[in-house]
């Protein structure tokens, strides 16, 4: 472990680098300002969980244009928010986003609590998000550790305990180097360092401001950290999805249950997702299988979704709750990626059927 003077030097060197090279991001205040909008900081941190800055940018712009304040987001319809989130993944985040916005609006007069403790009390706000908002939006000293910070600190101190067990030592080391002042800038500087210099592969040690203090660099093996436990193979599951099309160019969409995978999202009717899913379609029709199945990887399993399509008469209504959606506007339905790709597979299958029919 570095001595006290060295830990102070790490913070000083990193902040000096950040003052010159900070990334310009739409949710950030300039270095030294410590006056970022809590709503924008919170929204960006929720979106950035397990998602890249490049992917988040357009979604952040869309959300803040449509819902510029936490009160505006709190008043939004669930379906509108879920549709706007479509494609960003990890849809529980969108449900938590709404719950938190409504709690801030209803219980706090639209003003975010300015402490980690107060932020942790909000729905869907975990330890990391609370620390990030407290530090970045309110200038509180908080220990902020995301995947980028985790990698930087593991290398800086050559912490060789495999993850996830190593996270205890990584957090303690991050705490040791977090300054009392400019904690928000320090957290963002660490994130930038991990995203642009201390990358997972081929770290650019030659331009790193922390190179003189980095134990992994001095050992000539920075890419060996953090040490990760061997990954277990993800279970493979199967499922069936059904595209039910009416002569007037509408497709039947359902809304998935609020709890569970892709909760609250519009989707095609589908079977359970298991080793042997029920292949019974929701109604009797002449069904065609679209090839290939849609492959999708979730956090805990991979899925192969076989997609079947059929045309039904104008007076047919599938069982259960749902809505007829115009196929020409399917891109506006806010389908999650799995079902958006299923729609593409069906569209291609129908084109091939029409082409073959002309032969």
C-alpha positions in Angstrom: 0.0 0.0 0.0 1.2 3.5 -0.8 2.2 5.8 2.0 0.1 8.9 2.7 2.3 11.3 0.8 2.1 9.1 -2.3 -1.7 8.8 -2.2 -1.9 12.6 -2.1 0.4 12.8 -5.1 -1.8 10.3 -7.0 -4.8 12.6 -6.6 -2.9 15.7 -7.4 -1.3 14.2 -10.6 -4.6 12.8 -11.8 -6.6 16.0 -11.2 -3.9 18.0 -13.0 -4.3 15.7 -15.9 -8.1 15.9 -15.8 -8.0 19.7 -15.8 -6.2 19.5 -19.2 -7.8 16.4 -20.8 -11.3 15.9 -19.3 -13.8 14.4 -21.8 -16.6 16.7 -22.7 -19.8 14.9 -21.9 -23.3 16.4 -22.0 -24.0 15.5 -18.3 -20.7 16.9 -17.0 -19.8 20.3 -15.5 -16.3 21.6 -16.5 -13.4 20.5 -14.2 -13.4 22.4 -10.9 -17.0 23.5 -11.2 -18.6 20.9 -8.8 -22.0 22.2 -10.0 -23.4 19.5 -12.3 -27.2 19.2 -12.5 -28.1 16.3 -10.1 -30.9 15.1 -12.5 -28.5 14.9 -15.4 -25.8 13.2 -13.4 -28.3 10.6 -12.0 -29.8 10.0 -15.4 -26.5 9.5 -17.0 -25.2 7.2 -14.2 -28.3 4.9 -14.5 -27.9 4.8 -18.3 -24.1 4.1 -18.1 -24.5 1.0 -16.0 -23.0 -1.8 -18.1 -23.3 0.5 -21.2 -20.8 2.5 -23.1 -20.6 6.3 -23.3 -21.0 6.1 -27.1 -24.2 4.1 -26.8 -25.7 6.3 -24.0 -25.1 9.6 -25.8 -28.2 9.6 -28.1 -30.4 8.2 -25.4 -29.4 10.8 -22.9 -30.1 13.5 -25.5 -33.5 12.0 -26.3 -34.5 11.7 -22.7 -33.4 15.2 -21.6 -35.0 16.8 -24.6 -38.3 15.0 -23.9 -38.1 15.1 -20.1 -35.8 18.0 -19.2 -36.5 17.7 -15.4 -37.0 15.0 -12.9 -40.6 16.2 -12.5 -41.2 15.9 -16.2 -39.9 12.3 -16.1 -41.9 11.5 -13.1 -45.1 12.6 -14.9 -44.3 10.5 -18.0 -46.3 7.4 -19.0 -44.6 4.1 -18.2 -45.1 2.9 -21.8 -43.5 6.1 -23.2 -40.4 5.7 -21.1 -40.0 2.0 -21.8 -40.3 2.7 -25.5 -37.7 5.5 -25.3 -35.4 3.1 -23.4 -35.7 0.3 -26.0 -32.4 -0.9 -27.3 -30.4 0.4 -24.3 -30.8 -3.0 -22.5 -31.1 -4.0 -18.9 -34.7 -2.8 -18.8 -35.1 -3.0 -15.0 -33.1 0.2 -15.0 -35.9 2.0 -16.9 -38.5 0.8 -14.3 -36.2 1.9 -11.5 -35.6 5.2 -13.2 -39.4 5.9 -13.2 -39.8 4.8 -9.6 -36.9 7.0 -8.4 -38.1 10.1 -10.4 -41.5 9.8 -8.9 -40.1 9.4 -5.4 -38.0 12.6 -5.9 -40.9 14.5 -7.3 -43.5 13.3 -4.7 -41.4 13.0 -1.5 -38.6 15.6 -2.0 -40.2 18.4 -4.0 -38.3 17.5 -7.1 -34.9 18.0 -5.4 -32.5 15.2 -5.1 -31.0 14.4 -1.6 -27.4 15.7 -1.5 -25.9 12.9 0.6 -25.1 9.3 -0.1 -27.4 8.2 2.7 -30.3 10.2 1.3 -29.7 9.0 -2.2 -29.5 5.4 -1.1 -33.0 5.7 0.3 -34.4 6.4 -3.2 -35.9 3.5 -5.2 -33.4 1.7 -7.4 -30.4 3.7 -6.3 -27.5 1.5 -5.2 -24.2 2.2 -3.5 -22.4 3.1 -6.7 -25.0 5.5 -8.1 -25.5 7.2 -4.7 -21.7 7.7 -4.4 -21.4 9.0 -7.9 -24.2 11.5 -7.6 -23.1 12.7 -4.2 -19.6 13.3 -5.4 -20.2 14.6 -9.0 -23.4 16.6 -8.4 -22.8 17.8 -4.8 -19.1 17.7 -4.3 -19.3 15.3 -1.4 -16.4 13.1 -0.6 -17.5 9.6 -1.8 -15.7 6.5 -2.9 -16.9 5.9 -6.5 -15.9 2.6 -8.0 -17.1 1.5 -11.5 -15.5 -1.0 -13.8 -13.0 1.6 -15.1 -12.0 2.7 -11.6 -11.8 -0.9 -10.5 -9.3 -1.7 -13.3 -7.2 1.4 -12.7 -6.9 0.8 -8.9 -6.3 -2.9 -9.3 -3.3 -2.1 -11.5 -2.2 0.9 -9.4 -1.8 -1.2 -6.3 -1.2 -4.6 -8.1 -4.2 -6.1 -6.3 -4.1 -9.8 -7.2 -7.1 -11.2 -5.4 -9.4 -12.4 -8.1 -12.7 -10.7 -8.6 -15.3 -10.5 -7.2 -13.5 -11.1 -3.9 -10.8 -8.5 -4.8 -13.4 -5.7 -4.8 -13.0 -5.2 -1.0 -9.3 -4.4 -1.4 -10.0 -2.3 -4.5 -12.6 -0.2 -2.7 -10.2 0.3 0.3 -7.4 1.4 -2.0 -9.8 3.8 -3.8 -10.8 5.2 -0.5 -7.2 5.8 0.4 -6.5 7.9 -2.7 -9.8 9.8 -2.9 -9.2 13.4 -1.9 -11.5 15.4 0.5 -11.8 18.2 -2.1 -12.8 17.8 -5.7 -14.0 14.2 -5.1 -16.4 14.5 -8.0 -13.7 15.5 -10.4 -11.4 12.8 -9.0 -14.1 10.2 -9.7 -14.6 11.4 -13.2 -10.9 11.6 -13.8 -10.5 8.0 -12.7 -13.4 7.0 -15.1 -11.7 8.8 -18.0 -8.4 7.3 -17.2 -9.8 3.8 -17.4 -11.9 4.5 -20.5 -9.1 6.2 -22.5 -5.7 5.2 -21.2 -5.8 2.4 -18.7 -8.0 0.3 -21.0 -8.7 -3.4 -20.6 -6.5 -4.3 -23.5 -3.2 -2.6 -24.5 -3.2 0.1 -21.8 -1.4 3.3 -23.0 1.1 3.4 -20.1 3.4 5.8 -21.9 0.9 8.7 -21.5 -0.5 7.7 -18.1 -0.2 10.4 -15.5 -0.1 7.7 -12.7 2.7 5.6 -14.3 5.4 6.5 -11.7 3.1 5.2 -8.9 1.6 2.2 -10.7 2.8 -1.1 -9.2 1.5 -3.1 -12.1 3.5 -0.9 -14.6 6.6 -1.2 -12.4 6.2 -5.0 -12.5 5.9 -4.8 -16.3 2.5 -6.6 -16.4 -0.4 -4.1 -16.1 -2.7 -6.1 -18.4 -2.6 -8.9 -15.8 -4.8 -6.9 -13.5 -7.5 -7.0 -12.3 -7.4 -10.8 -11.9 -10.7 -12.3 -12.8 -12.1 -15.7 -11.8 -12.8 -18.1 -14.6 -16.1 -17.5 -16.3 -18.8 -20.2 -16.1 -20.5 -21.1 -19.3 -23.9 -19.4 -19.6 -26.9 -21.8 -19.8 -28.5 -22.0 -23.2 -32.3 -21.6 -23.4 -34.8 -21.8 -26.2 -38.0 -20.0 -26.9 -40.7 -19.4 -29.5 -42.1 -16.1 -30.6 -45.2 -15.5 -32.8 -45.8 -12.8 -35.4 -49.5 -12.5 -35.9 -50.3 -10.3 -38.9 -53.7 -8.8 -40.0 -54.5 -8.1 -43.7 -54.5 -4.3 -43.0 -50.8 -4.4 -42.1 -50.9 -4.6 -38.3 -49.1 -7.0 -36.0 -50.3 -8.2 -32.6 -48.1 -6.9 -29.8 -48.3 -7.7 -26.1 -46.8 -6.1 -23.0 -44.5 -8.3 -21.0 -45.2 -8.6 -17.2 -43.6 -5.8 -15.1 -41.5 -8.3 -13.2 -39.1 -10.6 -15.2 -37.0 -10.3 -18.3 -37.8 -7.3 -20.5 -40.5 -6.4 -18.0 -43.0 -3.8 -19.1 -41.8 -3.8 -22.7 -43.9 -4.3 -25.8 -43.1 -7.6 -27.4 -44.3 -10.4 -29.7 -46.3 -13.1 -27.9 -43.8 -15.7 -26.9 -43.4 -19.0 -25.0 -41.5 -19.5 -21.8 -37.7 -19.5 -22.2 -36.3 -22.8 -21.0 -34.6 -26.0 -22.1 -37.8 -27.3 -23.6 -40.2 -24.4 -24.2 -43.9 -24.8 -25.0 -44.2 -24.5 -28.7 -48.0 -24.2 -28.7 -49.0 -21.0 -30.7 -51.5 -18.6 -29.2 -54.1 -19.4 -31.9 -54.8 -21.8 -34.7 -53.3 -20.6 -38.0 -51.1 -21.6 -40.9 -47.7 -20.9 -39.3 -44.3 -20.5 -41.0 -41.0 -20.6 -39.2 -38.7 -17.7 -40.0 -35.0 -18.7 -40.2 -32.6 -18.4 -38.6 -33.6 -18.3 -34.9 -32.8 -15.0 -33.2 -29.7 -15.4 -30.9 -29.6 -13.1 -27.9 -27.3 -13.1 -24.8 -28.7 -11.9 -21.5 -26.7 -11.5 -18.3 -27.3 -15.0 -17.0 -28.2 -17.1 -20.1 -28.2 -17.1 -23.9 -31.4 -17.5 -25.8 -32.3 -18.9 -29.3 -35.8 -17.6 -30.2 -37.5 -19.4 -33.0 -39.9 -17.0 -34.7 -43.1 -18.1 -36.4 -45.3 -15.9 -38.5 -48.9 -16.2 -39.7 -51.7 -14.2 -41.3 -55.1 -14.1 -39.7 -58.5 -12.8 -40.8 -59.5 -9.1 -40.1 -61.9 -10.2 -37.4 -59.5 -12.4 -35.4 -58.3 -11.2 -32.0 -55.6 -13.3 -30.3 -56.3 -14.3 -26.7 -55.2 -12.1 -23.8 -54.3 -8.4 -23.6 -52.5 -6.8 -26.5 -52.7 -4.2 -29.3 -52.6 -4.2 -33.0 -49.6 -2.1 -34.1 -49.0 -0.8 -37.6 -46.1 -2.7 -39.2 -45.0 0.4 -41.1 -44.4 2.0 -37.7 -42.8 -1.0 -36.0 -39.7 1.0 -35.3 -41.8 3.3 -33.0 -43.1 0.5 -30.9 -40.0 0.5 -28.6 -39.4 -3.2 -29.0 -36.4 -4.5 -27.1 -33.5 -5.7 -29.2 -34.5 -9.3 -29.1 -38.0 -8.6 -30.6 -36.8 -5.9 -32.9 -34.5 -8.5 -34.5 -37.3 -11.0 -34.6 -39.3 -8.4 -36.6 -36.4 -8.1 -39.0 -36.2 -11.9 -39.4 -39.9 -12.1 -40.2 -39.7 -9.2 -42.7 -36.8 -11.0 -44.5 -38.7 -14.3 -44.5 -41.8 -12.7 -46.0 -39.6 -11.2 -48.8 -38.1 -14.6 -49.6 -41.6 -16.2 -49.6 -42.9 -13.5 -52.1 -39.8 -13.9 -54.3 -40.2 -17.7 -54.4 -43.9 -17.4 -55.2 -43.0 -15.4 -58.3 -40.6 -18.1 -59.6 
